[in-house]
Amino acid sequence: MANETKKLLTLQLEFKVGEGSEGEVLVKRKTYRNIRPAASAAEVLPIAQAIASLQTLSLHEVNTIVTSELTN
């Protein structure tokens, strides 16, 4: 049976910078690394919203990227 150990959590905020010629949303990404890997979505989202409130662009999307180690 495989075991998973979370090693890294990265927070990625996407801000809307405009719209493309076909109406698609154009975004700018800001990435924050070294987030505590055990942090839950309920803990991370308010932090992301607080960071976004300091920006001039409007927040479009919040993503987390988890890097894990898989072992037997």
RANOR-V846051 format. One record per pair of residues at least 12 apart in sequence whose ideal C-beta (glycine too) atoms are under 10 Angstrom apart, sorted by sequence separation. I is the first residue (numbers start at 0). J is the second residue. D is the distance in Angstrom with one decimal. If there is no record, write none. Layout:
BEGIN
I,J,D
I,J,D
END
This chain:
BEGIN
14,26,6.2
15,27,8.3
31,43,9.8
34,46,8.4
13,26,4.3
14,27,5.0
34,47,10.0
47,60,9.8
48,61,7.9
12,26,9.4
13,27,7.4
14,28,7.7
47,61,4.5
12,27,9.1
13,28,5.4
14,29,7.1
31,46,8.7
46,61,9.6
47,62,9.2
12,28,7.0
13,29,8.2
31,47,8.5
47,63,8.9
11,28,5.8
12,29,4.8
44,61,6.5
11,29,7.4
12,30,7.9
29,47,9.9
43,61,7.8
10,29,8.8
11,30,5.0
12,31,7.6
31,50,7.4
44,63,9.3
10,30,7.3
11,31,7.7
43,63,6.2
9,30,6.1
10,31,4.4
11,32,9.7
29,50,7.8
40,61,9.2
9,31,7.0
10,32,8.0
29,51,9.0
8,31,9.5
9,32,5.2
10,33,9.6
40,63,7.2
8,32,8.4
9,33,8.2
10,34,5.3
7,32,7.1
8,33,8.2
9,34,6.6
29,54,7.8
38,63,8.6
7,33,7.4
8,34,4.1
7,34,8.0
8,35,6.7
9,36,10.0
27,54,9.3
29,56,9.5
7,35,9.9
8,36,4.8
10,38,9.0
7,36,6.2
8,37,8.3
27,56,6.6
34,63,7.7
36,65,7.4
5,35,9.6
6,36,6.3
8,38,6.1
26,56,8.9
34,64,9.6
36,66,8.3
5,36,4.0
28,59,9.7
34,65,9.7
36,67,8.5
4,36,8.6
5,37,7.0
27,59,9.1
28,60,9.3
30,62,9.3
32,64,9.2
5,38,9.6
10,43,6.2
26,59,5.4
10,44,9.7
25,59,9.4
26,60,7.4
28,62,8.7
30,64,8.4
8,43,7.8
12,47,5.9
24,59,6.3
10,46,7.5
11,47,9.1
12,48,9.4
24,60,9.0
10,47,6.1
14,51,7.4
12,50,6.5
13,51,9.8
12,51,6.0
17,56,9.6
10,50,8.2
14,54,6.1
16,56,6.1
14,55,8.7
15,56,6.3
16,57,9.3
12,54,8.0
14,56,3.7
15,57,5.2
13,56,9.5
14,57,6.6
15,58,7.8
16,59,8.9
12,56,9.6
14,58,6.1
15,59,4.4
13,58,7.5
14,59,6.0
15,60,8.9
12,58,6.5
13,59,4.6
14,60,8.9
12,59,8.4
13,60,4.2
12,60,7.7
13,61,7.6
11,60,8.4
12,61,5.9
13,62,7.1
11,61,7.6
12,62,7.9
10,61,7.4
11,62,4.3
10,62,7.6
11,63,7.3
9,62,8.5
10,63,5.9
11,64,6.3
9,63,6.9
10,64,8.1
8,63,6.1
9,64,4.2
8,64,7.4
9,65,7.9
7,64,8.0
8,65,5.7
9,66,7.5
7,65,7.3
8,66,7.7
6,65,8.5
7,66,4.1
8,67,9.9
5,65,5.8
6,66,5.1
7,67,8.5
5,66,7.5
6,67,6.2
7,68,9.8
3,65,9.4
5,67,5.2
6,68,5.5
4,67,6.3
5,68,8.2
3,67,4.8
4,68,4.7
2,67,9.7
3,68,7.3
4,69,8.1
2,68,8.6
3,69,5.7
4,70,7.1
2,69,7.1
3,70,8.2
1,69,5.4
2,70,5.1
1,70,7.1
2,71,7.3
1,71,6.4
0,71,7.6
END
